[in-house]
Amino acid sequence: MIKALHRHLSRFKRDDKGVSAIEFAIIAPLMILLYLGSVDLSLAFSIDRKATSAASALADLVAQDDVITDSEIADILSAGQAILAPFPAAPLTVRITSLLADGNGDIEVQWSDADGRAPLPEGSTVDVPQGVLNANTSVIMVEVTYRHRPIFSQLGVNNFNITETFYLRPRRSIVVARS
């Protein structure tokens, strides 16, 4: 009986018919996970580029004007959603703010409009990076945030915000006024 068991075990040891199936079963889930992760990472980079383009384009549209109206702001905010296509516009938030530095270099909000978030209160102060705003100058600040939901969010991977802030000086006047 021991000889028969030994004979069967040695034949099983030499048999390699299912080795590739077992290797595939071990490696396939890892490779699929790696592929889907790279696809999701590529989507996140595309969304980041679109958010940067949206912030830049919206700041440029506002900075080209010397007086901006409510209807123009509404159109500009809608343009941000169009720039983000083909990605859904629902997780996009935009805030456009005109900042003015007085003679002492104190920065204050002249006006602010937003879509999907609260505008900054008029007269409030904002911190900007060094060198962006000098005394007696103005800048248009556009903040864009997009909440990205990864493919693996059901597996516990958290959603994350893609945030871009873009500063641009007005082109036709010192300050872009609101009417």
C-alpha positions in Angstrom: 0.0 0.0 0.0 2.8 2.4 0.8 4.5 1.5 -2.6 1.2 2.3 -4.4 0.9 5.6 -2.6 4.6 6.4 -3.4 4.1 5.5 -7.0 1.0 7.8 -7.3 2.8 10.7 -5.6 5.9 10.4 -7.8 3.6 10.4 -10.9 1.8 13.4 -9.6 5.2 15.2 -9.0 6.2 14.6 -12.6 2.9 15.7 -14.1 3.1 19.3 -15.2 0.0 19.6 -17.3 -1.7 22.2 -15.1 1.3 24.4 -14.1 0.5 27.2 -16.6 -3.2 27.3 -15.5 -2.1 27.7 -11.9 0.5 30.3 -12.7 -2.2 32.2 -14.7 -4.6 32.0 -11.8 -2.0 33.5 -9.5 -0.7 36.2 -11.8 -3.9 37.3 -13.6 -5.6 39.1 -10.7 -2.5 41.1 -10.0 -2.1 42.0 -13.7 -5.7 43.0 -14.0 -5.4 45.2 -10.9 -2.3 46.8 -12.3 -3.9 47.5 -15.6 -7.0 49.0 -14.1 -4.9 51.1 -11.7 -2.9 52.5 -14.6 -6.1 53.3 -16.5 -7.5 55.2 -13.4 -4.2 57.0 -12.9 -4.2 58.1 -16.6 -7.8 59.4 -16.1 -6.7 61.4 -13.0 -3.9 63.0 -15.0 -6.3 63.9 -17.8 -8.7 65.5 -15.4 -5.8 67.4 -13.8 -4.8 68.8 -17.2 -8.4 69.7 -17.9 -8.7 71.5 -14.6 -5.5 73.4 -15.2 -6.8 74.4 -18.7 -10.2 75.4 -17.2 -8.5 77.6 -14.6 -6.3 79.2 -17.2 -9.0 79.8 -19.7 -11.5 81.3 -17.2 -8.9 83.6 -15.8 -8.0 84.7 -19.3 -11.6 85.4 -20.2 -12.1 87.6 -17.2 -8.7 89.4 -17.6 -9.5 90.4 -21.1 -12.4 92.6 -20.0 -12.3 95.9 -18.1 -15.9 95.7 -16.8 -17.6 92.3 -16.4 -21.4 91.8 -16.1 -23.4 89.1 -14.4 -24.3 87.4 -17.7 -20.7 87.4 -18.8 -19.7 85.7 -15.5 -22.5 83.1 -16.0 -21.2 82.4 -19.5 -17.6 82.1 -18.2 -18.6 79.7 -15.4 -20.5 77.6 -18.0 -17.3 77.6 -20.2 -15.5 75.9 -17.3 -17.9 72.9 -17.5 -17.5 72.8 -21.3 -13.7 72.7 -21.0 -13.9 69.7 -18.7 -15.7 67.6 -21.3 -15.8 64.6 -21.7 -15.6 64.2 -18.0 -18.8 64.9 -16.0 -19.2 68.5 -14.8 -21.0 67.7 -11.6 -18.0 67.4 -9.3 -16.5 70.7 -10.7 -16.4 73.8 -8.5 -15.2 77.2 -9.7 -14.5 80.5 -7.9 -13.5 83.6 -9.7 -12.2 86.5 -7.6 -10.8 89.9 -8.3 -8.1 90.8 -5.8 -6.6 94.3 -5.3 -3.5 95.3 -3.3 -3.5 98.8 -1.9 -0.5 101.1 -1.5 0.6 99.2 1.7 0.4 95.9 -0.1 -2.7 94.8 1.8 -4.8 92.5 -0.4 -8.6 92.6 -0.4 -11.4 91.0 -2.4 -13.0 93.4 -4.8 -15.7 90.9 -6.0 -16.1 87.2 -6.2 -18.4 84.7 -8.0 -18.6 81.0 -7.7 -20.3 77.9 -9.1 -20.6 74.9 -6.7 -19.0 76.7 -3.8 -19.3 80.0 -1.8 -17.8 83.2 -3.3 -15.4 85.1 -1.1 -17.0 88.0 0.8 -16.2 91.5 -0.7 -13.6 93.3 1.4 -12.1 90.1 2.9 -8.4 89.4 2.8 -6.8 86.5 0.9 -3.3 85.1 1.1 -1.5 84.9 -2.2 1.9 83.6 -3.1 4.8 86.0 -2.8 5.3 88.1 -5.9 1.9 87.5 -7.4 0.5 90.9 -6.4 2.4 94.1 -5.9 1.2 97.3 -4.3 -1.5 99.2 -6.3 -2.1 96.3 -8.7 -4.9 93.8 -9.2 -5.1 90.1 -10.1 -7.8 87.7 -11.2 -7.7 84.5 -9.1 -9.5 81.4 -10.4 -9.8 78.4 -8.2 -11.0 75.1 -9.7 -11.6 71.9 -7.8 -12.7 68.6 -9.2 -13.6 65.7 -7.0 -12.3 62.5 -8.7 -13.8 59.2 -7.8 -11.4 56.4 -8.6 -12.4 53.1 -10.1 -11.4 51.3 -6.9 -13.6 53.5 -4.6 -15.7 50.5 -3.7 -12.6 48.8 -2.4 -11.9 51.6 0.1 -9.8 53.9 -2.1 -10.8 57.4 -1.2 -12.1 60.1 -3.5 -9.6 62.9 -3.9 -9.8 66.6 -5.0 -7.9 67.9 -7.9 -7.3 71.6 -7.2 -5.9 74.3 -9.4 -5.4 78.0 -8.6 -4.5 80.4 -11.4 -3.6 84.1 -11.2 -3.7 86.5 -14.1 -3.3 90.3 -14.3 -6.0 92.3 -16.1 -5.0 93.3 -19.6 -7.1 96.4 -20.3 -7.2 98.2 -16.9 -5.8 98.0 -13.5 -8.9 96.4 -12.0 -11.7 94.3 -13.7 -14.8 96.0 -12.4 -18.2 94.4 -11.9 -21.5 95.9 -13.1 
